[in-house]
Amino acid sequence: MTAMIMKSTKPMALLLSAALITIVVAWTSVAFAEMKYAPGTYEIDTVHTRVSFIVPHFVITHVEGRFNDVKGDFTLGDPFSASKANVTIQIESIDTGVKQRDDDLRSKNFFEVSKYPIMTFVAKSFRGTPDSCKVVGDLTIKDVTKEVTLDGKYTGVVTDPWGNQRAAIQLTGVINRRDFHINYNKLMDIGPEIGDEVTIRIFADGILQKKGK
């Protein structure tokens, strides 16, 4: 009897194994399809885009923040080296989670928002491959425009629930705030209250713009 049961369950086990393999292959195919390169111009979706920064604070720790109002677009070129990006950030939208600190960052001590309300980044070249590239562009903060290089990565394309084609890119890099006339320099007994090097992280989600729009 035991032998008969074992014999009868073998085909079922093989069938289940085959079904599982089929599911895995299908899922892998979908995942690969979503990573395909999709040239076109994508308008940045502010709701799903994050521009954040990390700056040393009190020497031994860091403060993180973000900008909530980000607009612009990026073009995935064909070839990739023809890609472009143009981003505008409203500095008033700075958000570190502490109102008093945010107000100070908007003041003359730092960004001087009343005089310089926006910062911009205009990419001039994309070098490398979609999976790993260097993005060179002009960053403008306050009254200074300086060329910076960011590490870039294209993370894929997908169709959202509303039928929009979306693509996403990530950019990271480090700048020196003093290069942009943000010169706050209060000292503590062990060093500067705020460090000079600022790490930038951009996670941009864009919606494909149809021709003629």
N, C-alpha and C positions, 0 to 999 in steps of 0.2 A: 504493500500500500504506500509506504513512504517513498519507494522508488518511483511509483506512478505519479505521486504528487510533485516530486522533484522534476520529473520529466515534463510534466504539464506546465510547470512554472517557468521553465527555461525560455520557451518562446515569448512569454509575457515579459520576462526580464529583458530579453533582447529588444523587444518592441519598445519598452520604456526607455532603454538606453538610446535607441535610435531617435526616439522623440526628443529626448533631452539634448542629444547632439544637434538635432535640427534646430531646436530653440536657441541654443548657444550660437550656432553658426549664423542664424537669422539676426540675432541681437548684435553680434559682432559686425555683420554687414551694415546694419542700420547705424551703429556707432561710427563705423568707418565712413559711411556716406556723409554723416554730419560733420566730419572733419575735413571734407573735401574743400579745396580752394574755390572761392566763389567771387570772382572779380565784380566790381560795381561800386557805386557810391552809396554810402550808408549814413543816414542822418542819426546823430547821437540821440539815444533815448535817455533823457535826464533821469527818469525814475529808476532805470536799471543801470546807470553808470555811476561809478564811484571814483572820485579823485581825492586821495588822502595823502597825509604827510606824517612823518615821525621826526621829532627833534629832541636832542638831548636836553635834559632838564635837571637842575641841581646836581649836575655831574654824574650822579649815580643812577639816574632813571631817565625816563622818556615821557613826552607828551604826544598823544596822537590826536589828529583832527582831520576834518574833511571839508570840502566845499560842496554845498547842496545844489547850486545853480550852475550847471555845466551845459553849454550848447556847442554845436559845431557839426562837423562831419568828417568821415575818413573814406578814402577811396582805395580799394584793393585793386592794384593795377595789373595789367596784363601786357608785359611781364611784371612780376612782383616789384622790381626795382622802380617801376613807374608809380608806385603807391604814393598817396598824399594824406595829410591830416591837417585839420584846422580847428582849434579848440579855443573857446572864449569862456572865461570863468568870472562870475560876479563875486568879488572878494567879500562883499557884504554878507554873503551866504556862509562864511566860515563858521565852523561848528566843532568845538572841542568838548562840548558837553557842560561847559561852565560859562554862564553869561558874562560874569565879570571879566574873565580872561578873554572871551571873544571880543568884548567891547574894547579891551586894551589892545588886542591885535588889530582892530580896525583904526586905532588912533595913530597919532603922529609917531608914537613910539615904535610902530612897526609898519603897517601897510599904508597908512594915511588914506583911508578909503574916500574921504571927502574930495581929495584931489586926484587920486588914482583908483577909480572904482573897479577896473577890470585887469585881469592878466590874460595873456594869450600865448598859445603855442602853435607855431606853424612849421610842420615837418617839411624839410627840404630834400631828404633822401632816405631811402630804405635800403640797407645793405645786408645781404645774406639771404636766408630762406624764410618762408612764412613761419616755420617752426622755431627759428632762432635768428633774430636780426638785430641790427643796430639802427636806430632811428635818429637822424641828425636834424635838428630844427632850431628855430629862433624862439627863445622864451623871453617874453616881455613882462617885467614886474616893475611897477612904479615908473621911473623914467629911464629904465635900462633895458636894452635888448641884447641878449647874449646867446651865442650858439651853445647848445648842450647836446649831449649824446645819451640816449636812453636805450636800455635793453628791451627789445620787443618780441612779442609772440602772438601769432594768430591762433585762436583757440577753437575755431569751427563755425559752422553755419547750421541753422535749423529753421523750420517753419513753425511759427508760434500758433496758439489756438485761434487767432484771428486771421490767419492766412498770410501774415507778413513774413518775408524772408529776413532773418536776422543773422548778423555776423558779429563776432567779438574779437577784440584785441586787448592785450595787456602791455603796459609800458612801465618800467621801473628805472630809477636812477637817483643820483645824489647831486645836489647843488650846494653852493656856499651862499648863504643868505646875504652876506656882506657884499657879494658881487652885484646885488640888486638894491643896494643902499638901505638894507634893513640892518641897522647898526647898533641896535640895543646892546648895551655892554655892562650891565650891572654885575659886579663881582661878589663872590662869596669867599670865605676863608680858604676853600679848597679849589676854587676855579670859577669860571663864568656861570652865572645863573642859567643861561640858555646857550647851548652849543651853536656853532656856526654851520655845521653840515646838516642838511635837511634831506631826508629820504622821501622821494616822491613815488607814489604808486597810482597808476591809472588803470581801471578796469572799464573799458568802453564797450557798450552794447549799442549796435546801430541797426536801423531798419532800412532795407534796400529802397532807394528812390527810383521810381519808374521813369523811363526816358520821357522827356517832354514835360516833366513836372517842374 
